Amino acid sequence: MTPSNKSNKFIFGLGIFFILLLGLDLALYNTLSTKSVIYLILGVYNIWQQGFVKDTKSWKIKPIYFVLLTILIVIGLIVYKFNNKPKKQFQAHPTERVVDQLAKINQEFPISIGNNDSIISIKPLNNFTLETRYKLNTNVLDLDSIAKRTFIEGSKEILINKLKSKKESDLRLFRSERINFIHRYLDSNMRFVAEIIISSDQY
């Protein structure tokens, strides 16, 4: 008795399911694990055998269309995950100072801070202090004492609120390491405007 060469839609469907699991796994973990490889092998084998090697003449919709749709779904999952990837969070590394890591992380973001103002440097001063320098699109000679005091008070409030918006685990680490933040502002001619210090007991 000759074995049937007719394709099995259920097994073909399992192949499609395994490929979808592969896409989901890649989207969630961004890496090809052993489990992903198994999904890939089972998916490709079942799809190839049941959709292309065996007889599919009785199928109303050709297997290739299911395959194309599956590929589009997998690509969509990966693209969606990539576009919605969270911003890099601070993570402590035992072999590197906390202030060094903070400087590296912050330098990954655009230096422009609006109105032609910009961050010109972010660097550790010691084990516990991170300094950020800003260049402002203004002339210090145009600022009287009241304007300067208003600028310092408003900027300090904004900086503290921005710091407090970070993850609680990061804040606990900053406090335990007694990290202080110094913000130095220079005018358009690189003359000193103001300095704001946020110590570890202020956030």
DAPENOR-V349922 format. One record per pair of residues at least 12 apart in sequence whose ideal C-beta (glycine too) atoms are under 10 Angstrom apart, sorted by the first residue. I is the first residue (numbers start at 0). GAP is how many residues later the second one is. Records with the same first field share a line. If there is no record, write none. Layout:
I: GAP, GAP
This chain:
3: 50, 51
4: 48, 49, 50
5: 44, 48, 49, 50, 51, 52
6: 42, 43, 44, 45, 46, 47, 48, 49, 50, 51, 52, 56
7: 38, 41, 42, 46
8: 41, 42, 47, 49, 50, 54, 57
9: 36, 40
10: 34, 35, 36, 38, 39, 40, 43
11: 34, 35, 36, 37, 38, 39, 40, 42, 44, 47, 51, 54, 55
12: 33, 34, 37, 53
13: 28, 29, 32, 33, 36
14: 24, 27, 28, 29, 30, 31, 32, 33, 34, 35, 36, 48, 51, 52, 55
15: 27, 30, 31, 34, 35, 47, 50, 51, 53, 54, 57
16: 22, 25, 26, 29, 53
17: 20, 21, 22, 23, 24, 25, 26, 27, 28, 29, 52
18: 20, 21, 23, 24, 25, 27, 28, 48, 51, 52, 54, 55
19: 19, 23, 50, 53, 54, 57
20: 14, 15, 17, 18, 19, 21, 22, 53
21: 13, 14, 15, 16, 17, 18, 19, 20, 21, 22, 48, 52, 55
22: 13, 16, 20, 47, 48, 50, 51, 52, 53, 54, 55, 58
23: 12, 15, 49, 50, 53, 54, 57
24: 12, 14, 15, 52
25: 13, 14, 48, 51, 52, 55
26: 47, 49, 50, 51, 52, 53, 54, 55, 57
27: 49, 53
28: 52
29: 48, 51, 52, 55
42: 27
46: 16, 19, 20, 23
47: 15, 19
49: 13
50: 12, 13, 15, 16
51: 12, 15
86: 18, 21, 22
87: 16, 17, 20, 21
88: 16, 77, 78, 80, 81
89: 12, 14, 15, 16, 76, 77, 79, 80, 81, 83, 84
90: 14, 78, 79, 82
91: 77, 78, 81, 84, 85
96: 27, 29, 30, 31, 33, 80, 82
97: 26, 29, 30, 32, 72, 75, 76, 78, 79, 80, 81
98: 23, 24, 25, 26, 27, 28, 29, 30, 31, 32, 75, 78, 80, 81, 82
99: 23, 24, 27, 30
100: 23, 29, 72
101: 20, 22, 28, 30, 68, 72, 75, 77, 79
102: 18, 19, 20, 21, 27, 28, 29
103: 18
104: 17
105: 13, 16, 24, 26
106: 12, 14, 15, 16
108: 13
110: 23, 24
112: 21, 22, 23
113: 23
114: 21, 22, 23
115: 19, 20, 21, 22, 72
116: 17, 18, 19, 20, 21, 68, 71
117: 15, 16, 17, 18, 19
118: 13, 14, 15, 16, 64
119: 12, 13, 14, 15, 64, 66, 70
120: 12, 13, 14, 63
123: 55
124: 55, 57
125: 54
126: 50, 51, 52
127: 46, 49, 50, 51, 52, 71, 72
128: 49, 50, 51, 52, 53, 68, 70
129: 44, 49, 50, 51, 52, 53, 68
130: 49, 50, 51, 52, 53, 64, 66
131: 27, 49, 50, 51, 52, 53, 64
132: 49, 50, 51, 52, 53, 57
133: 21, 49, 50, 51, 52, 53, 59, 60, 62
134: 50, 51, 52, 53, 54, 55, 58
135: 15, 49, 50, 51, 52, 57, 58
136: 50, 51
137: 13, 47, 48, 49, 50, 51, 55
138: 48, 49, 50, 52, 54
139: 45, 46, 47, 48, 49, 51, 52, 53, 54
140: 46, 48, 50
141: 45
142: 44, 50, 51
147: 37, 45, 46
148: 45
150: 34, 42, 43, 45
151: 31, 33, 41, 42, 43, 44
152: 43
154: 28, 30, 39, 41
155: 27, 38, 40, 41, 42, 46
157: 38
158: 22, 24, 37, 39, 43, 44
159: 21, 36, 38, 42, 43
160: 42
161: 41
162: 16, 18, 35, 39, 40
163: 38, 39
165: 37
170: 29, 32
173: 26, 29
174: 25, 26, 28
175: 24
176: 23
177: 21, 22, 23
178: 19, 20, 21, 24
179: 17, 18, 19, 20, 21, 22, 23
180: 15, 16, 17, 18, 19, 21, 22
181: 13, 14, 15, 16, 17
182: 12, 13, 14, 15
183: 12, 13
